[in-house]
Amino acid sequence: MSNTCKISKLVTFLVLLLFTVSIPITAHSKDKIVIGAARPLSGYAAFYEANAFGPIYKMWVDEVNAKGGIYVKQYKKKLPIELKIYDNKSDIGTTTRLMEKLILQDKVDFILPPASTAFLFAAAGVANKHKYILIGAEGGATTAEKQLDKMPYLFMVLNYSNHYQCPVLADIYADLGVKSVAIIYVDDLHGIEYQGVGSNEFMSKGIEVKMIKGIPMDAKDASHLLKEAKNLNVDALVSFTYPELDFLITSQLMELGINFKSILFGPGANFEVYRATFGDKVIEGVMGEGAWNEKSSKAHKDFVERYLKRYKRETLDWWGHNVYYAGCQVLEQAIEKAGTLNQKKIRDIIATQKFDTILGKTYFKNQLLARECYAGQIGQWQNGVFEVIDPGKKRTAKPIYPKPDFPKK
């Protein structure tokens, strides 16, 4: 055999050997987990990025990275998280386009949810199309529930209208002797879902619903609705509205000198910034959706202490912060259990196993966070604390009824 032929065979052998040994090297070359999201960094929903899920996912990522990252057996090491966040400008169309970009162009490993019910519903379609896990944050799934069998990659952590909130509110009202309510709802998917479920739950308890009126998201005046509710002499005003409207209605109730025996607001009154804006005397007895507080468990107390080392107290959310954080913990633990970044394997673990989170033992039933995992459903401001007033052992304070009058100007 000629020297040229021997050299050619040797080169071929070395190339094949190099290719063979390079396979595991390539498999172990990943150095980070990239998580992307289309979040409302601007626009009307920017409030949620500042006060709801926004602070939580950033805190979780920093805590994970401080530990060196998430251990992934496939790569035999911990991988730190890198965030890739785009501004969806509080627009649904922009949100879905950016999610497609994150998945198809940026090829992120995981995605985080957008904010608000309608946005989450739209995002779920994109996530399931591409078989990406989507653990919801700010948003309900009353409408999406019926389609969960077609959206196996969607998981919901937040409690919402028929996911125990309205039923528990109706139970509380029945126990307190509330006889009639007036409902104001924001004209979007959230408000439509809540007023539909809420009115049915109230009527099932023999509570008369004397008024159901919608209000535009960008409304600057709600006085006509408040006056109408007052003239109907209802016991309770239930306002399934967003923060800007909650703040507007609170201000106008005081200006008009109108009060009810009970007042409940949708997402808005549960935020610490609501208390900071109006003060303890003004909001005393006001109810909101949620709920949890530092008394809910040692883990909740520890979480608040860590949170306050990083953020101002005014950014705390007494409805969603604990479950949003739990959702992040579930994703982290599911990745470690799977030992891979494979979406299908991780999805199946999330759907079938239990996790240790801020909530205690945490698990899903039919892709919805199990009822027993929640610290509370309905809260009420009492002496500056958003108390859990659900009937049962998770209650942290008895409800105040009737609600005190607003202080005079």
TAURZI-V43128 format. One record per residue. N is the residue number from 1. PSI is psi in whole degrees, -180 to 180 (NA if undefined). Layout:
N|PSI ; N|PSI
//
This chain:
1|134 ; 2|158 ; 3|-36 ; 4|-43 ; 5|-41 ; 6|-43 ; 7|-40 ; 8|-43 ; 9|-38 ; 10|-42 ; 11|-43 ; 12|-44 ; 13|-44 ; 14|-38 ; 15|-45 ; 16|-42 ; 17|-43 ; 18|-42 ; 19|-42 ; 20|-48 ; 21|-17 ; 22|-18 ; 23|-53 ; 24|-29 ; 25|-44 ; 26|-43 ; 27|-29 ; 28|14 ; 29|-9 ; 30|135 ; 31|2 ; 32|162 ; 33|122 ; 34|123 ; 35|125 ; 36|163 ; 37|152 ; 38|101 ; 39|156 ; 40|80 ; 41|-17 ; 42|170 ; 43|-177 ; 44|-27 ; 45|4 ; 46|-22 ; 47|-39 ; 48|-35 ; 49|-35 ; 50|-30 ; 51|-10 ; 52|-106 ; 53|-28 ; 54|-57 ; 55|-29 ; 56|-50 ; 57|-31 ; 58|-41 ; 59|-45 ; 60|-46 ; 61|-44 ; 62|-39 ; 63|-41 ; 64|-46 ; 65|-29 ; 66|-24 ; 67|1 ; 68|-8 ; 69|-166 ; 70|128 ; 71|126 ; 72|112 ; 73|-38 ; 74|-34 ; 75|-1 ; 76|34 ; 77|170 ; 78|139 ; 79|122 ; 80|161 ; 81|137 ; 82|130 ; 83|142 ; 84|98 ; 85|126 ; 86|154 ; 87|115 ; 88|-1 ; 89|27 ; 90|37 ; 91|129 ; 92|-45 ; 93|-42 ; 94|-38 ; 95|-51 ; 96|-37 ; 97|-42 ; 98|-34 ; 99|-40 ; 100|-41 ; 101|-44 ; 102|-42 ; 103|-48 ; 104|-39 ; 105|-51 ; 106|-22 ; 107|49 ; 108|157 ; 109|-37 ; 110|163 ; 111|148 ; 112|159 ; 113|158 ; 114|-178 ; 115|144 ; 116|146 ; 117|-51 ; 118|-39 ; 119|-42 ; 120|-39 ; 121|-43 ; 122|-40 ; 123|-34 ; 124|-36 ; 125|-42 ; 126|-45 ; 127|-45 ; 128|-32 ; 129|-41 ; 130|5 ; 131|50 ; 132|135 ; 133|135 ; 134|106 ; 135|114 ; 136|160 ; 137|-104 ; 138|104 ; 139|148 ; 140|-179 ; 141|32 ; 142|-44 ; 143|-42 ; 144|-25 ; 145|-42 ; 146|-14 ; 147|10 ; 148|-30 ; 149|-21 ; 150|-4 ; 151|67 ; 152|-14 ; 153|1 ; 154|130 ; 155|141 ; 156|129 ; 157|-28 ; 158|137 ; 159|148 ; 160|-174 ; 161|-74 ; 162|-8 ; 163|57 ; 164|-19 ; 165|-57 ; 166|-41 ; 167|-41 ; 168|-40 ; 169|-43 ; 170|-38 ; 171|-44 ; 172|-47 ; 173|-40 ; 174|-42 ; 175|-35 ; 176|-14 ; 177|21 ; 178|130 ; 179|-26 ; 180|150 ; 181|157 ; 182|134 ; 183|128 ; 184|135 ; 185|147 ; 186|139 ; 187|69 ; 188|-175 ; 189|-40 ; 190|-54 ; 191|-41 ; 192|-43 ; 193|-47 ; 194|-43 ; 195|-33 ; 196|-49 ; 197|-44 ; 198|-47 ; 199|-39 ; 200|-41 ; 201|-42 ; 202|-48 ; 203|-32 ; 204|-21 ; 205|9 ; 206|17 ; 207|124 ; 208|132 ; 209|103 ; 210|-17 ; 211|135 ; 212|110 ; 213|133 ; 214|159 ; 215|136 ; 216|150 ; 217|-33 ; 218|21 ; 219|144 ; 220|-2 ; 221|126 ; 222|10 ; 223|-36 ; 224|-34 ; 225|-38 ; 226|-40 ; 227|-39 ; 228|-43 ; 229|-39 ; 230|-44 ; 231|-26 ; 232|-9 ; 233|43 ; 234|156 ; 235|-38 ; 236|140 ; 237|121 ; 238|116 ; 239|97 ; 240|74 ; 241|172 ; 242|170 ; 243|-49 ; 244|-40 ; 245|-36 ; 246|-43 ; 247|-42 ; 248|-48 ; 249|-40 ; 250|-46 ; 251|-43 ; 252|-31 ; 253|-43 ; 254|-43 ; 255|-37 ; 256|-9 ; 257|33 ; 258|136 ; 259|160 ; 260|163 ; 261|-27 ; 262|140 ; 263|128 ; 264|136 ; 265|151 ; 266|-156 ; 267|113 ; 268|-58 ; 269|-20 ; 270|-9 ; 271|142 ; 272|-26 ; 273|-26 ; 274|-45 ; 275|-43 ; 276|-32 ; 277|-46 ; 278|-23 ; 279|156 ; 280|-38 ; 281|-38 ; 282|-43 ; 283|1 ; 284|123 ; 285|-9 ; 286|135 ; 287|156 ; 288|171 ; 289|152 ; 290|-134 ; 291|164 ; 292|169 ; 293|-174 ; 294|-18 ; 295|-7 ; 296|-35 ; 297|168 ; 298|-38 ; 299|-38 ; 300|-40 ; 301|-44 ; 302|-40 ; 303|-46 ; 304|-41 ; 305|-43 ; 306|-40 ; 307|-44 ; 308|-17 ; 309|-20 ; 310|-39 ; 311|165 ; 312|150 ; 313|-31 ; 314|-14 ; 315|1 ; 316|144 ; 317|114 ; 318|11 ; 319|-57 ; 320|-17 ; 321|-40 ; 322|-40 ; 323|-31 ; 324|-44 ; 325|-41 ; 326|-39 ; 327|-41 ; 328|-41 ; 329|-40 ; 330|-47 ; 331|-45 ; 332|-50 ; 333|-34 ; 334|-38 ; 335|-44 ; 336|-38 ; 337|-38 ; 338|-31 ; 339|18 ; 340|168 ; 341|14 ; 342|120 ; 343|-43 ; 344|-46 ; 345|-42 ; 346|-41 ; 347|-44 ; 348|-35 ; 349|-44 ; 350|-40 ; 351|-23 ; 352|-13 ; 353|170 ; 354|152 ; 355|153 ; 356|112 ; 357|-175 ; 358|-25 ; 359|-6 ; 360|-147 ; 361|122 ; 362|131 ; 363|166 ; 364|146 ; 365|116 ; 366|41 ; 367|6 ; 368|138 ; 369|131 ; 370|144 ; 371|-42 ; 372|-13 ; 373|-22 ; 374|145 ; 375|-20 ; 376|166 ; 377|-39 ; 378|134 ; 379|165 ; 380|135 ; 381|121 ; 382|115 ; 383|41 ; 384|6 ; 385|135 ; 386|90 ; 387|145 ; 388|122 ; 389|17 ; 390|144 ; 391|141 ; 392|-174 ; 393|-17 ; 394|-6 ; 395|134 ; 396|-11 ; 397|151 ; 398|145 ; 399|145 ; 400|125 ; 401|129 ; 402|160 ; 403|138 ; 404|156 ; 405|152 ; 406|144 ; 407|148 ; 408|147 ; 409|NA
//
